Amino acid sequence: MKDTLVALDMLWIREDGVIAEITADVQPQPGVPDGELAMYAPASAVRYVLELAAGTAEQLEMKPGDTLEFALP
């Protein structure tokens, strides 16, 4: 996670707003060369990714299969 300073939860969200997958507690990698940074991607096709402070998804009891409602400008 280049230039990221805090640990994150990544929610991978389908077109219909359903959480397909959650990658929790992704840690920053300061000083790691670009070619050696960890790569993150969902196992299936998604439309959106929502990044939250690490631990937020668990605190809010979010899980794959939950539906999020949001509006884009």
N, C-alpha and C positions, 0 to 999 in steps of 0.2 A: 504494500500500500504506500506508494511513493508520496512523500510529503504529507502523510497523515500523522497527526500527533497524538491521537487518542485511540483506544481500542473501540471497535465497532461491532454491532450486530448488523448483518446484511439480510434484509427480507427480500426474497425474489418473488415478484408478483406477476401473475398472469394478466392478460388483457381484461379478463372479467373481474379483476380485483381480488382474486383468491391467492392467498400465500401458497406458493408451490413448494418453497423450501426456505429454511433459515440457516444461515452460516453465522454461528454465534462466536463472540469474543475474539474477533480477528485483531491481532496485535500489530502495531506499527513496526516498521523495520528500518529504523534510522541507520544510515551509513551503508546499507546494502546496495551494491551496484544494480543498476536497472535490470540487467540480464539475469540477475539472481533473485529478484523479488518474487514472492509467492503470488500465484495467479488464482483468482477465485471466479467460479462460474457455476451456475446451477446445472443440475443433471438434465433438465428439460427446458424447452423454450419458454421465455418469459418476456414481458413487455417493459417492466419497471424493476428497479431496485431501490429500496428505501434503506438508508443507513441511519442507524440509531446508536446512541452511546451503548457500549457493551453492557449487557445485563438487563437492558430495557425490555427486550422481547420476553425474557423469562419473568421479569417483575410484572409485566402486563398480561402474563399467561397467554401470549400469542403463540400460535402453532400452525403448521401447515394444514391447509383446509379452511382456515379462518378467512373471512371476507373483509376487506378494507373498503371503506367508502371515501373517495376523495375527488376533488375537482381540480382540473388543470386550467390555468388561465388561457 
